[in-house]
Amino acid sequence: MTSTPCSLSSVVLASGNAGKLREFDALFGPLGIRLIAQGTLNIPDAPEPHPTFLENALEKARYASLLSGLPALADDSGLCVAALNAEPGIHSARYAEAEHGSRSDVANNQKLVRALRGQSNRRAWYVAVLVLVTRHDDPQPVVAEANWFGEIVDQPQGANGFGYDPYFYLPEQGCTAAELDPALKNKISHRGQALQQLLKQMAARQLVTAPSR
């Protein structure tokens, strides 16, 4: 059994992150798809009890679709650092939450820099897994995944982006992710790459009427 092809007009974004909403909206807007932040529908964050990005993204998409009655898009993304056994990984957004009692980009980055003190291996990669469901019990979710490789630096650079971006240095670009032009970041980032894959799959499934590029 497969999902029935249909053109999507409105999709709930299963996230309260304003930065993610901007990035997603930049690609979905031209396709005529309106993204609705789940918070505007009073949908709380879904639990994320699973050990993998894929399982957590699927959990969030199904949850938002169930409570909204609409198609839903979720991503589970994070930063993996080689010297830290791929941590913070799925815990990236709440990496320092236990110490501070709330989620904070500043606290997360400070903890990361401390953890890497004295380490020569600074290799790291962002992971993004996207899941789109047309309904909460969609038997064939659309799934896309991508990685973005870089290095961790000790001092923040740049004012764009969010999360770990000011500390995520890209040797091929000669700057951090937070110093990139937003349009370029949307194209080459882990989330940008995964979104392009997702849009291609959506077009193949006839879930969008405009061709993906």
C-alpha positions as CSV (number, residue, x, y, z in Angstrom):
1,M,0.0,0.0,0.0
2,T,1.3,3.5,-0.8
3,S,0.1,7.0,0.0
4,T,-2.3,8.5,-2.4
5,P,-0.6,11.2,-4.6
6,C,-1.9,14.7,-3.8
7,S,-0.6,18.2,-4.1
8,L,0.1,19.7,-0.8
9,S,-0.9,23.3,0.0
10,S,-0.4,23.6,3.8
11,V,2.1,21.6,5.9
12,V,2.7,21.9,9.7
13,L,6.3,22.3,10.6
14,A,6.9,20.2,13.7
15,S,9.3,22.6,15.3
16,G,9.3,25.8,17.3
17,N,12.7,26.9,16.0
18,A,12.4,30.2,14.2
19,G,15.7,29.6,12.3
20,K,14.5,26.3,10.9
21,L,11.2,27.9,9.9
22,R,13.0,30.6,7.9
23,E,15.2,28.0,6.1
24,F,12.3,25.7,5.3
25,D,10.0,28.5,4.2
26,A,12.6,29.8,1.7
27,L,12.4,26.5,-0.2
28,F,8.7,25.6,0.3
29,G,7.3,29.0,-0.4
30,P,8.1,29.0,-4.2
31,L,6.3,25.7,-4.5
32,G,3.1,27.2,-3.2
33,I,3.3,25.3,0.1
34,R,2.4,27.3,3.2
35,L,4.3,26.2,6.3
36,I,2.5,26.5,9.6
37,A,4.6,26.5,12.7
38,Q,3.1,24.0,15.2
39,G,3.2,26.5,18.0
40,T,0.6,28.7,16.2
41,L,-1.7,25.7,16.5
42,N,-0.9,25.3,20.2
43,I,0.8,22.0,19.5
44,P,3.5,21.3,22.1
45,D,6.8,19.7,21.3
46,A,6.7,15.9,20.8
47,P,8.7,13.6,23.0
48,E,12.0,12.5,21.5
49,P,12.7,9.2,23.3
50,H,14.6,7.4,20.5
51,P,18.3,6.9,20.0
52,T,18.4,7.9,16.3
53,F,17.7,11.0,14.3
54,L,15.3,9.1,12.0
55,E,13.1,7.7,14.7
56,N,12.8,11.1,16.5
57,A,12.0,12.9,13.2
58,L,9.3,10.4,12.4
59,E,7.9,10.7,16.0
60,K,7.6,14.5,15.7
61,A,6.0,14.4,12.2
62,R,3.4,11.9,13.2
63,Y,2.6,13.8,16.4
64,A,2.1,17.1,14.7
65,S,0.0,15.6,12.0
66,L,-2.2,13.7,14.5
67,L,-2.9,16.9,16.5
68,S,-3.4,19.2,13.5
69,G,-5.1,16.9,11.1
70,L,-2.7,18.2,8.4
71,P,0.4,16.9,6.6
72,A,3.5,17.5,8.7
73,L,7.2,18.0,8.2
74,A,9.7,17.3,10.9
75,D,13.5,17.3,11.1
76,D,15.8,15.9,13.6
77,S,19.2,17.4,13.3
78,G,22.3,17.8,15.3
79,L,26.1,18.2,15.5
80,C,28.3,15.1,15.8
81,V,31.9,15.6,16.9
82,A,34.5,12.8,16.1
83,A,36.5,13.3,19.3
84,L,33.4,13.1,21.4
85,N,32.2,9.8,20.0
86,A,29.6,11.6,17.8
87,E,28.2,13.6,20.7
88,P,26.2,15.8,21.2
89,G,24.3,14.1,18.3
90,I,20.6,13.7,19.0
91,H,21.1,15.7,22.3
92,S,22.4,18.7,20.4
93,A,19.6,21.1,21.3
94,R,19.6,20.1,25.0
95,Y,23.3,19.4,25.3
96,A,23.8,21.6,28.4
97,E,20.2,21.6,29.6
98,A,20.9,19.4,32.7
99,E,23.5,22.0,34.0
100,H,21.4,25.1,33.2
101,G,17.8,23.9,33.6
102,S,16.8,25.2,30.1
103,R,17.9,25.0,26.5
104,S,20.5,27.6,25.4
105,D,22.7,27.9,22.4
106,V,25.2,29.8,24.4
107,A,25.4,27.1,27.1
108,N,25.6,24.4,24.5
109,N,28.5,26.0,22.7
110,Q,30.3,26.7,25.9
111,K,30.0,23.1,27.0
112,L,31.2,21.9,23.5
113,V,34.3,24.1,23.6
114,R,35.2,22.9,27.1
115,A,34.8,19.3,26.1
116,L,37.2,19.8,23.2
117,R,39.8,21.6,25.2
118,G,43.2,20.0,24.4
119,Q,41.8,18.0,21.5
120,S,43.7,18.1,18.2
121,N,40.9,16.4,16.3
122,R,38.3,19.0,15.6
123,R,36.4,17.1,12.9
124,A,32.6,17.5,13.1
125,W,29.6,17.1,11.0
126,Y,26.0,18.3,11.1
127,V,23.3,15.7,10.4
128,A,19.8,16.4,9.2
129,V,17.0,13.9,8.8
130,L,13.7,15.2,7.3
131,V,10.4,13.3,7.4
132,L,7.2,14.3,5.7
133,V,3.9,12.6,6.4
134,T,0.7,13.3,4.5
135,R,-1.3,12.0,7.5
136,H,-0.4,10.7,11.0
137,D,-0.7,7.1,9.9
138,D,1.0,7.6,6.5
139,P,2.4,4.2,5.6
140,Q,5.0,5.7,3.3
141,P,6.7,8.7,4.9
142,V,9.0,10.7,2.7
143,V,12.5,10.6,4.2
144,A,15.7,12.5,3.3
145,E,19.1,12.6,5.1
146,A,22.3,14.6,4.6
147,N,25.6,15.4,6.4
148,W,27.6,18.6,6.3
149,F,31.3,18.3,7.3
150,G,33.5,20.9,9.0
151,E,35.6,21.6,12.1
152,I,34.9,23.1,15.6
153,V,36.7,26.3,16.5
154,D,37.2,27.8,20.0
155,Q,36.0,31.3,19.2
156,P,32.6,32.2,17.6
157,Q,32.7,33.9,14.2
158,G,29.7,35.4,12.5
159,A,26.2,36.6,13.4
160,N,24.1,34.6,11.0
161,G,22.7,31.1,11.6
162,F,21.8,29.6,15.0
163,G,22.8,26.7,17.2
164,Y,26.5,25.7,16.8
165,D,26.9,27.7,13.5
166,P,29.3,30.3,14.9
167,Y,31.7,27.5,16.0
168,F,31.3,25.3,12.9
169,Y,34.2,26.2,10.5
170,L,34.0,25.2,6.9
171,P,37.5,24.9,5.4
172,E,36.3,24.9,1.8
173,Q,34.5,28.2,2.4
174,G,37.1,29.8,4.7
175,C,34.5,30.8,7.3
176,T,32.0,29.5,9.8
177,A,28.4,28.5,9.0
178,A,27.4,31.7,10.8
179,E,29.4,33.8,8.4
180,L,27.8,32.4,5.3
181,D,25.3,34.3,3.2
182,P,21.9,32.8,4.1
183,A,21.1,31.9,0.5
184,L,24.3,30.0,0.2
185,K,23.8,28.3,3.5
186,N,20.3,27.2,2.4
187,K,21.9,25.5,-0.6
188,I,24.9,23.7,0.9
189,S,24.0,23.0,4.6
190,H,23.0,19.7,5.9
191,R,19.4,20.9,6.0
192,G,19.6,22.5,2.6
193,Q,20.9,19.3,1.0
194,A,18.3,17.2,2.8
195,L,15.5,19.6,1.7
196,Q,16.6,19.3,-1.9
197,Q,16.4,15.5,-1.7
198,L,13.0,15.7,0.0
199,L,11.6,18.0,-2.7
200,K,12.8,15.7,-5.4
201,Q,11.1,12.8,-3.7
202,M,7.9,14.8,-3.2
203,A,7.9,15.7,-6.9
204,A,8.3,12.0,-7.8
205,R,5.4,11.2,-5.5
206,Q,3.3,14.0,-7.0
207,L,3.1,15.8,-3.7
208,V,4.2,19.0,-5.3
209,T,3.0,20.5,-8.6
210,A,6.1,22.6,-9.3
211,P,9.4,20.9,-10.2
212,S,12.1,20.8,-7.6
213,R,15.5,22.4,-8.4
